[in-house]
């Protein structure tokens, strides 16, 4: 009986100390190509500490935006992280800005609660404003488990009457994260 207790105790200790596998995601870059007359993304990625990169800055909505501007995404992967990207057959659903913000409020409220002056749920059109983002880490909880490590890039395009009027891009680096609990 005493031997079983010691075995059980050793197994519990080993389970607590054994490293667990996870993925670490960090912002790599943010860039807006055009469309500043509609929404100006004045965002920068900066080193927060030795191991974390954060997103900082302000999103200026320069005119009221509703669901008439439709946003779509293209996703690219550089497995080696060397900027040699291949198109990846994955994307976010195509939607207008109001629909997208409503989805964020419904599905990911914890990740947007600290964005100052973000549009409230069902607020459409989104009026002129400045939304402030300070030291925002990339939320790894929103990533599908099937993503592999490497440098991921998402290009977001805003289309009005079948003409692309806005385009911006952000990239994140996914790496193996071995942690001990």
ZAZA-522519 format. One line per field, with one value per residue: residue in one letter; z, x, y of N, C-alpha, C, O in turn. Coordinates in Angstrom, 1 decimal, always signed. Atoms other than C-alpha are relative to their C-alpha. Layout:
rest = [A  ...]
n_c3 = [Z  ...]
n_c1 = [X  ...]
n_c2 = [Y  ...]
ca_c3 = [Z  ...]
ca_c1 = [X  ...]
ca_c2 = [Y  ...]
c_c3 = [Z  ...]
c_c1 = [X  ...]
c_c2 = [Y  ...]
o_c3 = [Z  ...]
o_c1 = [X  ...]
o_c2 = [Y  ...]
//
This chain:
rest = [X  X  X  X  X  X  X  X  X  X  X  X  X  X  X  X  X  X  X  X  X  X  X  X  X  X  X  X  X  X  X  X  X  X  X  X  X  X  X  X  X  X  X  X  X  X  X  X  X  X  X  X  X  X  X  X  X  X  X  X  X  X  X  X  X  X  X  X  X  X  X  X  X  X  X  X  X  X  X  X  X  X  X  X  X  X  X  X  X  X  X  X  X  X  X  X  X  X  X  X  X  X  X  X  X  X  X  X  X  X  X  X  X  X  X  X  X  X  X  X  X  X  X  X  X  X  X  X  X  X  X  X  X  X  X  X  X  X  X  X  X  X  X  X  X  X  X  X  X  X  X  X  X  X  X  X  X  X  X  X  X  X  X  X  X  X  X  X  X  X  X  X  X  X  X  X  X  X  X  X  X]
n_c3 = [+0.0  -0.1  +1.3  +0.9  -0.4  +0.5  +1.4  +0.3  -0.3  +1.0  +1.3  -0.1  +0.1  +1.4  +0.9  -0.2  +0.4  +1.4  +0.9  +0.9  +1.3  +0.4  +1.0  -0.4  +1.1  -0.3  +1.2  +0.7  +0.8  +0.4  +1.1  +0.8  +1.3  +0.5  -0.6  -1.2  +0.0  -0.7  -1.3  +0.0  -1.0  -0.4  -1.0  +0.0  -0.9  -0.8  -0.9  -1.3  -0.9  +0.8  +0.6  +0.5  +0.9  -0.2  +1.0  -0.7  +0.9  +0.0  +1.2  +0.2  +0.9  +0.5  +0.5  -0.4  +0.7  -0.3  +0.7  +1.4  +0.3  -0.4  -0.3  +0.3  -0.5  +0.6  -1.0  +0.6  -1.0  +0.3  -1.0  -0.6  -0.5  +0.8  +0.9  +1.2  -0.3  +0.9  -0.3  -0.8  +0.3  -1.2  +0.0  -0.8  +0.8  +0.6  -0.7  -0.1  -1.3  -1.2  -0.3  -0.6  -1.4  -0.8  -0.2  -1.0  -1.3  -0.4  -0.2  -0.6  -0.8  -0.9  +0.8  +0.5  -1.1  -0.4  +1.1  -0.3  +0.9  +1.0  +0.2  -0.8  +0.8  +0.7  +0.3  +1.5  +0.4  -1.0  +0.3  +0.0  -1.3  -0.1  -0.9  -0.4  -0.4  -0.7  -0.4  +0.2  +0.4  +0.9  -0.8  +0.5  -0.2  +1.2  +1.1  +0.1  -0.4  +1.2  +0.6  -0.2  -0.3  +1.1  +0.1  +0.6  +0.5  +0.5  +0.7  -0.1  +1.1  -0.1  +1.3  +0.1  +1.4  +0.7  +0.1  -1.3  -0.4  -1.2  -0.2  -1.0  -0.2  -1.2  +0.0  -1.3  +0.0  -0.9  -0.3  -1.1  -1.3  -1.0  -1.4  -1.1  -1.0]
n_c1 = [+0.8  -0.9  -0.7  +0.9  +0.1  -1.2  +0.1  +1.0  -0.6  -1.0  +0.6  +0.6  -1.1  -0.5  +1.0  +0.0  -1.3  -0.2  +0.3  +1.1  -0.2  +1.0  -0.4  -0.1  +0.2  -0.4  +0.1  -1.3  +0.0  +1.3  -0.2  +1.2  -0.5  +0.8  +1.4  -0.1  +1.1  +1.1  -0.5  -1.5  -0.5  -1.2  -0.4  -1.4  -0.4  -1.2  -0.5  +0.5  -1.1  -0.9  +0.7  +1.3  +0.2  +1.3  +0.6  +0.2  +0.3  +1.4  +0.7  +0.9  +1.1  +0.0  +1.4  +0.8  -0.1  +1.0  -0.3  -0.1  -1.4  +0.0  -1.4  -0.4  -1.4  -0.9  -1.0  -1.2  -0.8  -1.4  -0.3  -1.4  -0.1  -0.9  +0.7  +0.4  +1.4  +0.9  +1.4  +0.5  +1.4  +0.8  +0.3  +1.1  +1.2  +0.1  +1.0  -0.2  -0.7  +0.9  +0.2  -1.3  -0.1  +1.0  -0.5  -1.0  +0.7  +0.6  -0.9  -1.3  +0.1  -1.1  -1.1  +0.2  +0.5  -1.0  -0.2  +0.8  +1.0  +0.4  +1.5  +0.8  +0.7  +1.2  -0.2  -0.2  -1.4  -1.0  -0.2  -1.4  -0.5  -1.4  +0.0  -1.4  -0.5  -1.2  -0.7  +0.9  -0.7  +0.8  +0.7  -0.2  +1.2  +0.9  -0.6  +0.4  -1.0  -0.6  -1.0  -1.4  -0.9  -0.5  +0.4  +1.3  +0.3  +1.4  +0.2  +1.4  +0.3  +1.3  +0.5  +1.3  +0.5  -0.9  -1.3  -0.7  -0.2  -0.8  -0.7  -1.0  -0.6  -0.8  -0.6  -0.3  -0.9  +0.4  -1.2  +0.2  -0.2  -0.1  +0.1  +0.1  +1.0]
n_c2 = [-1.2  -1.1  -0.1  -0.6  -1.4  -0.6  +0.0  -1.0  -1.3  -0.2  -0.3  -1.3  -1.0  +0.1  -0.7  -1.4  -0.6  +0.4  -1.1  +0.1  -0.7  -1.1  -0.9  -1.4  -0.9  -1.4  -0.9  -0.2  -1.2  -0.6  -1.0  -0.3  -0.4  -1.1  +0.0  -0.8  -1.0  +0.7  +0.4  -0.1  +0.9  -0.5  +1.1  +0.5  +1.1  -0.3  +1.0  -0.3  +0.5  +0.9  +1.1  -0.4  -1.1  -0.5  -0.9  -1.3  -1.1  -0.5  +0.2  -1.2  +0.2  -1.4  -0.3  +1.1  +1.3  +1.0  +1.3  +0.0  +0.4  +1.4  +0.4  +1.4  +0.3  +1.0  +0.4  +0.5  +0.6  +0.2  +1.0  -0.2  -1.3  -0.7  -0.9  +0.6  +0.4  +0.8  -0.3  +1.1  +0.0  -0.3  -1.4  -0.4  -0.3  -1.3  -0.7  -1.4  -0.4  +0.1  +1.5  +0.5  -0.5  +0.8  +1.4  -0.1  -0.2  +1.3  +1.1  -0.2  -1.2  -0.2  -0.4  -1.3  -0.9  -1.0  -1.0  -1.2  -0.7  +0.9  -0.1  +0.9  +1.0  -0.6  -1.4  -0.1  +0.0  -0.4  -1.4  -0.5  +0.2  +0.5  +1.1  +0.1  +1.3  -0.2  +1.2  +1.1  +1.3  +0.8  +1.0  +1.4  +0.8  -0.1  +0.7  +1.4  +0.9  +0.7  -0.9  +0.4  -1.1  -0.8  -1.4  -0.1  -1.3  -0.2  -1.2  -0.4  -0.9  -0.6  -0.2  -0.7  +0.1  +0.9  -0.7  +0.1  -1.4  +0.0  +1.2  +0.0  +1.3  +0.2  +1.3  +0.5  +1.1  +1.1  +0.8  +0.9  -0.6  +1.1  -0.5  +0.9  -0.4]
ca_c3 = [+0.0  +0.9  -2.4  -4.4  -2.5  -3.4  -7.0  -7.2  -5.6  -8.1  -11.1  -9.9  -9.4  -12.9  -14.5  -12.9  -13.8  -17.3  -20.0  -22.1  -25.7  -26.9  -29.5  -28.8  -31.1  -31.3  -33.6  -36.2  -38.3  -39.2  -42.4  -44.1  -47.9  -48.8  -47.6  -44.9  -46.0  -44.6  -41.7  -40.8  -38.9  -37.1  -35.4  -34.6  -33.3  -30.5  -28.3  -24.9  -23.0  -23.9  -25.0  -26.0  -28.9  -28.6  -30.9  -30.0  -31.6  -32.7  -35.3  -36.7  -38.3  -40.6  -41.9  -40.9  -42.0  -42.3  -44.0  -47.5  -47.4  -47.4  -45.9  -47.1  -46.1  -47.7  -45.6  -46.4  -44.6  -44.6  -42.9  -42.4  -41.5  -44.3  -46.1  -48.8  -48.5  -50.0  -50.2  -47.6  -48.2  -45.1  -44.6  -42.3  -43.4  -45.7  -43.8  -43.4  -40.5  -38.3  -38.7  -37.9  -34.8  -33.6  -34.1  -32.0  -29.2  -29.2  -29.5  -28.1  -25.6  -23.3  -26.2  -27.2  -23.8  -23.3  -26.7  -25.9  -27.7  -29.7  -31.3  -29.2  -30.3  -32.9  -33.4  -37.2  -38.9  -36.9  -36.5  -36.7  -33.7  -32.5  -31.0  -28.9  -28.5  -25.9  -25.4  -26.9  -27.0  -29.7  -28.3  -28.9  -27.8  -31.1  -33.2  -34.5  -33.2  -36.7  -37.5  -37.9  -36.8  -39.0  -40.1  -40.9  -42.9  -43.3  -45.9  -45.3  -48.3  -48.1  -51.2  -52.2  -55.4  -56.5  -56.2  -53.5  -51.6  -48.5  -47.8  -44.8  -43.5  -40.3  -39.6  -36.6  -35.8  -34.4  -32.6  -30.3  -26.7  -24.2  -20.7  -17.4  -15.0]
ca_c1 = [+0.0  +2.8  +4.6  +1.5  +1.2  +4.8  +4.3  +1.2  +3.0  +5.9  +3.6  +1.8  +5.1  +6.3  +3.0  +3.4  +7.1  +6.9  +7.2  +4.1  +4.0  +2.4  +2.7  +3.9  +2.7  +4.1  +3.5  +6.2  +5.0  +2.0  +1.8  -1.0  -0.5  -3.4  -6.9  -5.8  -8.6  -11.1  -9.3  -5.7  -4.0  -1.2  +0.1  +3.6  +5.0  +7.5  +9.6  +7.9  +10.5  +13.1  +10.5  +7.4  +6.3  +3.3  +1.0  +0.8  -0.8  -4.1  -6.7  -8.3  -11.7  -11.7  -15.3  -18.3  -17.9  -20.7  -21.0  -20.8  -17.0  -16.5  -13.3  -11.6  -8.4  -5.5  -3.2  +0.4  +2.9  +6.7  +7.6  +11.3  +10.5  +12.6  +10.0  +9.4  +5.6  +3.2  -0.5  -2.3  -5.9  -7.4  -9.1  -11.5  -15.1  -15.7  -17.7  -18.3  -16.7  -19.8  -20.4  -16.7  -16.8  -20.0  -18.4  -15.4  -17.7  -19.5  -16.7  -13.6  -14.7  -11.7  -9.3  -10.9  -12.0  -8.8  -9.0  -10.1  -13.1  -13.8  -17.3  -19.9  -21.9  -24.6  -23.1  -23.4  -22.1  -18.9  -18.5  -15.3  -13.1  -9.6  -9.3  -6.1  -4.2  -1.5  +0.9  -1.5  +0.0  -1.2  -4.0  -2.8  -6.2  -7.8  -5.5  -6.6  -4.6  -3.7  -1.4  +2.3  +5.2  +6.7  +6.0  +2.3  +1.1  -2.5  -3.4  -6.8  -8.4  -11.4  -13.6  -16.3  -18.3  -15.8  -12.8  -10.2  -10.0  -8.0  -5.3  -3.2  -1.1  +0.1  +2.4  +2.9  +5.6  +4.5  +7.2  +7.4  +7.0  +8.2  +7.1  +7.4  +4.5]
ca_c2 = [+0.0  +2.4  +1.6  +2.6  +5.9  +6.7  +5.7  +7.9  +10.8  +10.4  +10.3  +13.4  +15.3  +14.1  +15.3  +18.7  +19.2  +17.6  +20.3  +20.9  +21.9  +25.1  +27.8  +31.3  +34.0  +37.5  +40.4  +40.9  +43.8  +46.1  +48.1  +50.0  +50.4  +52.7  +53.8  +56.3  +58.7  +56.1  +54.5  +55.4  +52.6  +54.4  +51.2  +50.0  +46.8  +47.3  +45.2  +45.2  +43.2  +40.6  +38.1  +40.0  +42.1  +44.3  +46.4  +50.1  +53.1  +54.6  +53.7  +56.9  +56.4  +59.5  +59.2  +57.2  +53.5  +51.0  +47.6  +48.9  +48.6  +44.8  +43.4  +40.2  +38.5  +36.6  +34.5  +33.6  +31.4  +31.5  +28.2  +29.1  +32.7  +34.0  +36.2  +33.6  +33.4  +30.9  +31.6  +29.5  +28.3  +29.9  +33.2  +35.0  +35.4  +38.3  +41.0  +44.7  +46.7  +46.8  +43.0  +42.3  +44.5  +42.8  +39.4  +40.6  +41.8  +38.4  +36.0  +37.7  +40.4  +39.9  +40.7  +44.0  +45.4  +47.4  +49.2  +52.7  +54.2  +51.0  +51.0  +49.4  +46.3  +47.2  +50.6  +51.2  +53.2  +53.5  +57.2  +59.3  +58.5  +57.6  +54.1  +53.7  +50.4  +50.2  +47.2  +44.7  +41.1  +38.8  +36.6  +33.0  +31.7  +32.8  +30.7  +27.3  +24.4  +23.2  +26.2  +25.3  +27.4  +30.1  +33.6  +34.2  +37.2  +38.4  +40.9  +42.7  +44.4  +46.8  +46.8  +49.3  +48.7  +46.0  +48.5  +47.9  +51.2  +50.1  +47.5  +46.7  +43.8  +42.4  +39.5  +37.3  +34.8  +31.4  +29.5  +26.5  +27.5  +24.9  +25.8  +24.1  +24.1]
c_c3 = [+0.0  -1.3  -1.0  +0.3  -0.6  -1.5  -0.5  +0.2  -1.1  -1.3  +0.0  -0.1  -1.5  -0.9  +0.2  -0.5  -1.5  -0.9  -0.9  -1.2  -0.3  -1.1  +0.5  -1.3  +0.4  -1.3  -0.6  -0.7  -0.3  -1.0  -0.7  -1.4  -0.6  +0.7  +1.2  +0.0  +0.6  +1.4  -0.1  +1.2  +0.4  +1.1  -0.3  +0.9  +0.7  +0.9  +1.4  +1.1  -0.8  -0.8  -0.7  -1.0  +0.1  -1.2  +0.8  -1.1  +0.0  -1.4  -0.1  -1.1  -0.5  -0.6  +0.5  -0.9  +0.4  -0.8  -1.5  -0.5  +0.5  +0.1  -0.2  +0.4  -1.0  +1.0  -0.7  +1.2  -0.6  +1.1  +0.7  +0.6  -0.7  -1.1  -1.3  +0.2  -1.0  +0.5  +0.7  -0.2  +1.2  -0.1  +1.1  -0.8  -0.5  +0.7  -0.1  +1.4  +1.2  +0.4  +0.7  +1.4  +0.9  +0.3  +1.1  +1.4  +0.5  +0.4  +0.8  +0.8  +0.9  -0.8  -0.5  +1.1  +0.3  -1.2  +0.2  -1.1  -1.2  -0.2  +0.8  -0.9  -0.6  -0.4  -1.5  -0.6  +1.2  -0.3  +0.1  +1.5  -0.1  +1.0  +0.4  +0.5  +0.7  +0.5  -0.1  -0.5  -1.0  +0.8  -0.6  +0.1  -1.2  -1.1  +0.0  +0.4  -1.1  -0.6  +0.4  +0.3  -1.2  +0.0  -0.8  -0.4  -0.4  -0.6  +0.0  -1.1  +0.2  -1.4  +0.0  -1.5  -0.9  -0.3  +1.4  +0.3  +1.3  +0.1  +1.1  +0.3  +1.4  +0.0  +1.4  -0.2  +1.0  +0.2  +1.1  +1.3  +1.0  +1.4  +1.0  +1.0  +1.3]
c_c1 = [+0.9  +0.7  -0.9  -0.2  +1.2  +0.0  -1.0  +0.5  +1.1  -0.6  -0.7  +1.0  +0.5  -1.0  +0.1  +1.3  +0.2  -0.3  -1.2  +0.2  -1.0  +0.6  +0.1  -0.1  +0.3  -0.1  +1.3  +0.0  -1.5  +0.3  -1.3  +0.5  -0.8  -1.4  +0.0  -1.2  -1.3  +0.3  +1.5  +0.5  +1.4  +0.5  +1.4  +0.1  +1.2  +0.3  -0.4  +1.0  +0.9  -0.7  -1.3  +0.0  -1.4  -0.4  -0.4  -0.5  -1.5  -0.6  -0.9  -1.0  -0.3  -1.3  -0.9  +0.1  -1.1  +0.4  +0.1  +1.5  +0.2  +1.5  +0.2  +1.4  +0.7  +1.0  +1.2  +0.8  +1.4  +0.5  +1.4  +0.1  +0.9  -0.6  -0.3  -1.4  -0.6  -1.4  -0.5  -1.6  -0.9  -0.3  -1.1  -1.2  +0.0  -1.2  +0.2  +0.5  -0.9  -0.3  +1.2  +0.1  -1.0  +0.5  +1.1  -0.6  -0.6  +0.9  +1.3  +0.0  +1.2  +1.2  -0.2  -0.4  +0.9  +0.3  -0.9  -0.8  -0.3  -1.5  -0.7  -0.8  -1.2  +0.1  +0.4  -0.7  +1.0  +0.4  +1.5  +0.5  +1.5  +0.0  +1.5  +0.3  +1.3  +0.5  -0.9  +0.8  -0.9  -0.7  +0.1  -1.3  -0.9  +0.5  -0.5  +1.2  +0.8  +1.1  +1.4  +0.8  +0.5  -0.5  -1.3  -0.3  -1.5  -0.2  -1.5  -0.3  -1.5  -0.5  -1.3  -0.3  +1.1  +1.4  +0.7  +0.4  +0.9  +0.7  +1.0  +0.4  +0.5  +0.6  +0.3  +1.0  -0.5  +1.2  -0.4  +0.3  +0.0  +0.0  -0.1  -1.0  +0.3]
c_c2 = [+1.3  +0.2  +0.7  +1.5  +0.8  +0.1  +1.1  +1.4  +0.3  +0.3  +1.4  +1.1  +0.0  +0.7  +1.5  +0.6  -0.3  +1.2  -0.3  +0.8  +1.0  +0.8  +1.4  +0.8  +1.4  +0.8  +0.2  +1.4  +0.4  +1.0  +0.3  +0.6  +1.2  +0.0  +0.9  +1.0  -0.6  -0.3  +0.1  -0.8  +0.5  -0.9  -0.4  -1.2  +0.4  -1.1  +0.5  -0.4  -0.9  -1.0  +0.3  +1.1  +0.4  +1.0  +1.2  +1.0  +0.4  -0.3  +1.2  -0.4  +1.4  +0.4  -1.2  -1.2  -0.9  -1.3  +0.0  -0.2  -1.5  -0.4  -1.5  -0.2  -1.0  -0.4  -0.7  -0.5  -0.1  -1.0  +0.2  +1.4  +0.9  +0.9  -0.7  -0.6  -0.8  +0.3  -1.3  +0.0  +0.2  +1.5  +0.2  +0.3  +1.4  +0.7  +1.5  +0.3  -0.2  -1.5  -0.6  +0.5  -0.7  -1.4  +0.1  +0.1  -1.3  -1.1  +0.2  +1.3  +0.3  +0.6  +1.5  +1.0  +1.1  +0.9  +1.2  +0.5  -1.0  +0.1  -1.1  -1.0  +0.7  +1.4  +0.1  +1.2  +0.3  +1.4  +0.4  -0.1  -0.4  -1.1  -0.3  -1.5  +0.2  -1.4  -1.2  -1.2  -0.7  -1.1  -1.4  -0.8  +0.0  -0.8  -1.5  -0.9  -0.6  +0.9  -0.5  +1.3  +0.7  +1.4  +0.0  +1.5  +0.0  +1.3  +0.3  +1.0  +0.5  +0.3  +0.8  +0.0  -0.7  +0.7  -0.1  +1.4  +0.0  -1.4  +0.2  -1.4  +0.0  -1.4  -0.4  -1.2  -1.1  -0.8  -1.0  +0.6  -1.2  +0.7  -1.1  +0.5  -0.6]
o_c3 = [-0.7  -1.8  -1.8  -0.7  -1.1  -2.1  -1.5  -0.7  -1.6  -2.1  -1.0  -0.8  -2.0  -1.8  -0.8  -0.9  -2.1  -0.8  -1.3  -1.2  +0.0  -1.5  +1.2  -2.3  +1.5  -2.4  +0.2  -0.6  -0.3  -0.8  -1.1  -1.4  -1.1  +1.3  +2.0  +1.1  +1.1  +2.3  -0.9  +2.4  -0.3  +2.3  -1.4  +1.9  +0.1  +1.3  +1.8  +2.0  -2.0  -1.8  -1.4  -0.8  +0.1  -1.9  +1.8  -2.3  +1.0  -2.4  +0.7  -2.2  +0.3  -0.8  +0.7  -2.2  +1.6  -1.1  -2.1  -1.6  +1.7  -0.8  +0.2  +0.5  -1.6  +1.6  -1.6  +2.3  -1.7  +2.2  +1.9  +1.2  -0.2  -2.1  -2.2  +0.7  -2.2  +1.7  +0.4  -0.1  +1.6  -0.5  +1.5  -2.0  +0.3  +0.9  -0.4  +2.3  +2.2  +1.5  +1.6  +2.3  +2.1  +1.4  +2.0  +2.3  +1.7  +1.4  +1.5  +0.7  +1.1  -0.2  -0.9  +0.9  +0.7  -1.1  +0.3  -2.3  -2.3  +0.8  +1.0  -2.1  +0.0  -0.8  -1.9  -0.4  +2.2  -1.4  +0.5  +2.4  -1.2  +2.2  -0.5  +1.2  +0.1  +1.2  +0.9  -1.6  -1.0  +1.5  -1.6  -0.7  -1.4  -2.1  +1.0  +0.2  -0.9  -1.5  +1.5  +0.2  -2.3  +1.1  -2.0  +0.4  -1.1  +0.0  -0.5  -1.1  +0.5  -2.1  +0.8  -2.3  -2.0  -1.2  +2.4  -0.4  +1.6  -0.2  +1.1  -0.1  +1.9  -0.7  +2.3  -1.2  +2.2  -0.7  +1.9  +1.4  +1.3  +1.7  +0.7  +1.4  +2.3]
o_c1 = [+0.6  +1.0  -0.5  -0.3  +1.1  +0.4  -0.7  +0.3  +1.1  -0.1  -0.6  +0.8  +0.8  -0.6  -0.1  +1.3  +1.0  -1.4  -1.4  +0.9  -2.2  +1.7  -0.9  +0.5  +0.0  +0.2  +2.3  +1.0  -2.3  +1.2  -2.1  +1.4  -0.2  -1.8  -1.0  -1.5  -2.2  -0.3  +2.2  +0.2  +2.4  +0.6  +1.9  -0.6  +2.2  -0.5  -0.1  +1.3  +0.8  -0.1  -1.9  +0.7  -2.3  +0.4  -1.1  +0.0  -2.2  +0.1  -1.9  -0.7  -0.8  -1.6  -0.4  +0.0  -1.3  +1.6  +0.2  +1.7  +0.0  +2.3  -0.6  +2.2  +0.0  +1.6  +1.0  +0.8  +1.6  +0.8  +1.5  +1.1  +1.4  +0.0  -0.8  -1.5  -0.4  -1.7  -0.3  -2.2  -1.7  +0.5  -1.8  -1.1  +0.4  -2.3  +1.3  +0.6  -0.5  -0.3  +1.1  +0.5  -0.7  +0.3  +1.2  -0.1  -0.6  +0.8  +1.8  +0.8  +1.6  +2.1  +0.8  -0.6  +0.5  +1.2  -2.1  -0.3  -0.7  -2.2  -0.2  -0.9  -1.9  -0.9  +1.5  -1.9  +0.6  +0.9  +2.3  -0.2  +2.0  -0.3  +2.3  -0.5  +2.2  -0.2  -1.1  +1.4  -2.2  -0.1  -0.6  -1.4  -1.7  -0.2  -0.6  +2.4  +2.0  +1.8  +1.7  +0.4  +0.5  -1.1  -1.3  +0.0  -1.9  +0.1  -2.3  +0.4  -2.4  +0.2  -2.2  +0.5  +1.4  +2.1  +0.1  +1.2  +1.4  +0.1  +1.7  -0.3  +1.1  +0.0  +0.6  +1.0  -0.7  +1.9  -1.4  +1.3  -1.1  +0.9  -0.5  -0.9  -0.4]
o_c2 = [+2.2  +1.4  +1.5  +2.3  +1.9  +1.1  +1.8  +2.2  +1.5  +1.2  +2.1  +2.1  +1.1  +1.4  +2.2  +1.8  +0.4  +1.8  -1.4  +1.8  +0.7  +0.5  +1.8  +0.6  +1.9  +0.3  +0.3  +2.1  -0.4  +1.9  -0.6  +1.4  +2.1  -1.0  +0.8  +1.5  +0.1  +0.1  -0.5  -0.5  +0.2  -0.5  -0.5  -1.3  +0.9  -1.9  +1.6  +0.4  -0.9  -1.5  -0.5  +2.1  -0.4  +1.5  +1.2  +0.9  +0.0  -0.3  +1.4  -0.7  +2.2  +1.6  -2.3  -1.1  -1.1  -1.5  -1.0  -0.7  -1.7  -0.1  -2.3  +0.8  -1.9  +0.5  -1.4  -0.1  -0.5  -0.6  +0.0  +1.7  +1.9  +1.2  +0.1  -1.8  -0.6  +0.3  -2.4  +1.1  -0.7  +2.3  -0.7  +0.6  +2.3  +0.2  +2.0  -0.5  -0.7  -1.8  -1.4  -0.4  -1.0  -1.9  -0.8  -0.5  -1.6  -1.7  -0.7  +2.2  +1.5  +1.2  +2.1  +2.2  +2.2  +1.7  +1.0  +0.6  -0.5  +0.4  -2.2  -0.8  +1.5  +2.0  -0.3  +1.3  +1.0  +1.7  -0.4  +0.3  -0.7  -0.9  -0.4  -2.1  +0.8  -2.1  -2.0  -1.2  -0.5  -1.8  -1.7  -1.8  -0.9  -1.0  -2.1  -0.5  -1.0  +0.4  -0.8  +2.4  +0.1  +1.8  -0.4  +2.4  -0.9  +2.4  -0.6  +2.1  -0.3  +1.0  +0.5  +0.5  -0.2  +0.3  +0.3  +2.1  +1.1  -2.4  +1.2  -2.3  +1.0  -2.3  +0.5  -1.9  -0.8  -1.2  -0.8  +1.4  -1.7  +1.5  -2.2  +1.6  -0.4]
//
